[in-house]
């Protein structure tokens, strides 16, 4: 096993280089575009990725995330713009010359070579001495816990094991940056969760910068230090997981990351610490807090996450927002109960409540008349 | 599949019946003729199996068979050198088809989708015309008064016609022309199925485009090359038409010798033993190949 390197403490300056204007990025993508005929895969995109980051590109299929990753690997050339690695433009460099390696979605192991030879493949191209190659192959096999299978061929091992060998092969050259294209797409849910934790552990130990492409927001939230949410070739938000969830930049991000309730309306009265948000459909007035960066007249949506809401029989005058409604549907998930409540708007409100006690928690049934409530500070105003 | 036994037997039975009717029974007949003696009669060999005398007749028939014809074939240099000529011709043709067919298959496999089908169609087109006619066409092209010589003469490149017809050059030209598609198709099919990400992985791991080809694409297309090699090698070994029409009588090939023994000399038993031995020459490498590839699979 490799020695554990000192992990920077969470929240310190070193672990959040993106907040520090002086920090030097490992990769800087400068107004990159990619056109395929009339179709714009990437449109004028700029992004900085810092050393040691576990960076996730998240978005629906066709959003351009894979194209961006393949540009970093050298398999696609931008139509315009620059990609700098340590300040040097990578665009003219062919894939084999880049200090970057990729782990493919299909794993792309060489079927005619043994697992050992697969891992050694990239090292042999570096013209390393044989002893060095052997020791690095051994080190990589240990890293992914596959030492006993070294002499087998790819078709003789399981999918999960192939995934490990693909990871070992792409890390063997000690790249400055590892690109992972949907690395867990082919694994079942349980194995995927284990592998995510292992991947984080490996990234932590090696300190290599990882860039992962995924369409699974839960996976991105689990592994990444920062997530770039993409849609139609544009960045919708680049932020740590907690910010993409709690402070989404737009309605699109709010709805893409997790479940949420979006109320449409406008601000009708604005004070310095509180304002009135009037719903478009019913004219009901709700309490909200001013959102930094959004001028009150621009606010169009109120975003409230389902677990920030509560369902209750009675209304208590505690400053919360209350909506009167009737339970449409109940989904009991074990740890949570999900209520779909008809509050007389053109949408059902989704409320999630934790079943924190076996029998004590108050539960509701379909057709119960209830109040849906949330604290004003748990709602977030959005302007787009 | 979980079929009832009787239906499964029926399904397996179809290919077995086919092999039995059109391969095993004809082979037994040819084999039995190869063990008989030539006579001037109809049929031109003896003994002839007759069922009139029952078991005794069969026994009498069997005792009259011998390996005399095989001894003749193996002892006479003419036959041995014809076999060698044929095998050499087949090996050279296979190699030429591989060298020419691989790049063509590679080019087709890497061209855009709508072009692929057009290229494959174009190669298929050659089969729409009879094999014999296509070979005759080469006589018209290559003869001393032929199209090629006339063009070269009129251009002033040469003063007198070049002897092309009835040379080894013409034979190889005809063979490669006729058998090239049989190499292109299996190689193309293998290349077409290759996962492009495997090629990309090799680039990612430090190979140039050319190095990727030799280290990944070429080794992975071996099954297609082997299939193509067998498809070309086996029929060319027994090839009779191309060497007869385009070739030179001084280098006999086994197909021609066989034809002569059968049609000119009327010696059916000798012709039959030549073809049985020819089959051995062809089957042996295939059996060896399968044996070794099975052993590799188990490893």
Interface residues (C-beta under 8 A of the other chain):
Chain A: X73 X74 X75 X94 X95 X96 X101 X102 X104 X105 X106 X108 X109 X110 X111 X112 X121 X122 X125 X126 X169 X170 X173
Chain B: X195 X197 X198 X200 X201 X202 X203 X204 X205 X206 X207 X208 X211 X215 X216 X219 X220
